[in-house]
């Protein structure tokens, strides 16, 4: 198996907010980075997002002069799976297991026997993903948090067949990326998303009962030390993504009432109000 010091290329699949953020982190950590998405428009948007954020960091003195250009030069954008060849491949695509496993199987055919496949899933079983792809021992979870360039925590998740060496390598990779990795069990929602469900669900219940509006709830929780209020954070993550995680936990825990999806968020998703990426969620961004 490859060692961290030999690692040269990281591929990230999915050019949404999370995927673009992970790609930015990888490139900023010195790796040649391939960002893949089937939609060229998403790649263009990701390129602009990353370039803008790096320029802002450089202007604020958080990056040395000229670093933004160097980081962008390490990034390669593609809509072709044949270009996705790397030492570690991190998928950050839609939270549907059949789509994730189909992608991993396709990429396994164009990569070598040392490539590690890491899923950024926030709620799906790593063991189930691994069981449907070649070499399940090289499949693990590497769960980043939004916004990926800012948030330090990364959950490293071992499936039933994940080797210790793969988990250790991803742990070391996260450290090299400036992150704080935590090894967690392959359980629904892992640690953070299982606990965080109630941050979101109770906030939506408070709003539904008319106790306080979104902005007041957000400001109160931010003043209590949370980096983002629940409604701001759900809009950043995407209401569709957030709802999918809640639904996944609700199903995994035999429809336990404590994980019941909020009708408020269901309505947002049905209306297409997914958050910042669509211009409207709980807040209006247009």
SVG drawing of the C-alpha trace seen along z (x, -y; Angstrom):
<svg xmlns="http://www.w3.org/2000/svg" viewBox="-47 -42 55 49">
<polyline fill="none" stroke="black" stroke-width="0.4" points="0.0,0.0 1.1,-3.5 2.6,-5.6 1.7,-9.2 5.1,-10.6 4.6,-8.8 1.1,-10.2 1.0,-12.7 -2.6,-12.9 -6.0,-13.1 -9.2,-13.0 -12.5,-14.5 -15.8,-13.5 -18.6,-15.9 -18.1,-19.7 -20.8,-20.9 -20.0,-23.1 -18.5,-20.2 -16.6,-18.6 -15.1,-22.0 -14.1,-22.7 -12.4,-19.3 -10.6,-19.9 -9.4,-23.3 -8.1,-21.7 -6.3,-19.0 -4.6,-21.4 -3.7,-23.8 -2.0,-20.9 0.4,-20.4 -1.4,-17.6 -2.1,-17.5 -5.9,-17.4 -8.5,-16.2 -12.0,-17.5 -14.6,-15.5 -18.2,-16.2 -20.5,-15.0 -21.8,-18.6 -19.4,-21.0 -21.4,-23.9 -20.7,-22.6 -17.0,-22.5 -17.0,-26.1 -18.8,-27.2 -16.4,-25.3 -13.4,-26.8 -14.8,-30.3 -15.7,-29.5 -12.2,-28.2 -10.4,-30.9 -12.5,-33.6 -11.9,-32.1 -8.2,-31.8 -7.9,-35.4 -9.7,-36.6 -7.4,-34.6 -4.4,-36.1 -5.8,-39.6 -6.3,-39.2 -2.8,-37.9 -3.8,-34.4 -2.0,-33.1 1.4,-34.2 1.5,-36.3 1.4,-34.1 0.0,-31.1 -3.5,-31.4 -2.1,-31.0 0.1,-28.0 -2.8,-26.2 -5.0,-26.8 -2.3,-25.3 -2.5,-22.1 -6.2,-21.8 -7.5,-19.9 -11.2,-19.9 -12.7,-17.1 -16.1,-15.7 -14.5,-12.4 -14.2,-9.4 -11.2,-8.2 -9.2,-11.2 -10.0,-10.3 -6.8,-8.5 -5.3,-9.1 -3.8,-7.6 -6.9,-8.5 -10.3,-9.2 -12.9,-11.0 -16.5,-11.0 -18.8,-13.8 -21.7,-13.1 -25.4,-12.6 -26.4,-10.6 -27.7,-7.6 -25.8,-4.4 -26.4,-2.9 -25.0,-6.0 -21.9,-6.0 -21.2,-2.4 -21.6,-2.6 -19.1,-5.5 -16.6,-3.6 -16.9,-0.5 -16.3,-2.6 -13.3,-4.3 -11.9,-1.0 -11.6,0.1 -9.3,-2.8 -7.2,-2.9 -4.5,-0.6 -4.6,1.9 -3.3,-0.6 -6.0,-3.3 -8.0,-4.1 -11.7,-4.9 -13.0,-7.2 -16.7,-8.3 -17.7,-11.6 -21.1,-10.2 -22.7,-11.7 -25.0,-8.9 -24.7,-5.8 -23.1,-2.6 -19.4,-2.3 -19.7,1.5 -22.6,1.5 -20.8,-0.8 -17.7,1.3 -19.6,4.6 -20.7,3.4 -17.3,2.5 -14.0,4.3 -11.5,4.5 -13.7,3.5 -10.6,3.5 -9.6,0.3 -12.9,-1.5 -13.4,-3.8 -15.3,-6.9 -13.6,-10.3 -16.4,-12.7 -15.6,-16.4 -17.8,-19.2 -19.1,-22.3 -17.3,-24.6 -14.5,-22.1 -11.7,-24.7 -12.7,-26.0 -14.0,-23.2 -11.2,-21.1 -13.0,-17.9 -12.9,-14.9 -14.6,-11.6 -12.5,-8.5 -14.9,-5.6 -13.8,-1.9 -16.2,0.6 -16.2,4.2 -13.4,5.0 -11.5,1.8 -7.8,2.6 -6.1,0.8 -3.5,-0.5 -6.1,-2.2 -7.7,-3.9 -4.3,-5.0 -3.3,-6.4 -6.5,-8.5 -6.0,-9.6 -2.4,-10.8 -3.8,-12.4 -6.3,-14.4 -3.6,-15.6 -1.5,-16.7 -4.5,-18.6 -4.5,-20.5 -7.6,-18.7 -8.4,-17.0 -9.3,-13.4 -11.4,-11.2 -11.9,-7.4 -15.5,-6.5 -17.6,-3.3 -19.6,-2.6 -23.0,-3.4 -25.9,-5.5 -24.9,-9.2 -21.6,-8.3 -21.1,-10.8 -21.6,-14.4 -24.6,-13.9 -26.4,-11.7 -26.0,-14.3 -26.6,-17.3 -30.0,-16.0 -31.5,-17.6 -29.7,-20.9 -31.6,-21.1 -34.9,-19.4 -35.6,-21.2 -34.7,-24.5 -37.3,-23.8 -39.8,-22.8 -39.3,-26.0 -39.9,-28.0 -42.9,-25.9 -44.5,-26.6 -44.0,-30.3 -41.8,-30.7 -39.1,-32.6 -38.2,-33.4 -35.3,-31.8 -33.0,-34.8 -33.6,-35.1 -32.9,-31.3 -29.7,-31.6 -28.4,-34.7 -29.2,-33.2 -27.3,-29.9 -24.4,-31.8 -24.1,-34.0 -24.0,-30.8 -20.8,-29.8 -22.0,-27.8 -20.2,-28.8 -23.4,-28.9 -27.1,-29.0 -29.1,-25.9 -31.0,-27.6 -27.9,-29.3 -26.1,-26.0 -28.9,-24.0 -29.0,-26.5 -25.2,-26.1 -25.3,-22.3 -28.4,-22.2 -31.9,-21.4 -32.1,-18.4 -28.8,-16.9 -29.8,-17.7 -33.2,-16.1 -31.7,-13.0 -29.5,-12.5 -32.4,-12.9 -34.5,-10.5 -31.6,-8.0 -31.4,-8.1 -35.1,-7.9 -35.1,-4.7 -32.0,-3.2 -33.5,-3.6 -36.8,-2.0 -38.6,-5.3 -37.7,-6.5 -39.8,-9.7 -36.6,-11.6 -35.5,-11.5 -38.8,-12.3 -38.1,-14.7 -39.5,-18.2 -42.5,-19.0 -41.0,-22.5 -37.9,-21.2 -39.9,-18.7 -41.9,-21.7 -38.7,-23.6 -37.3,-20.7 -40.5,-20.1 -40.6,-23.8 -37.0,-23.6 -35.8,-26.0 -32.6,-24.1 -30.5,-26.9 -27.6,-29.0 -27.1,-26.8 -30.6,-27.6 -30.7,-31.2 -33.4,-30.5 -33.8,-28.3 -34.9,-29.4 -33.3,-32.7 -33.4,-34.5 -30.0,-34.9 -31.1,-36.5"/>
</svg>
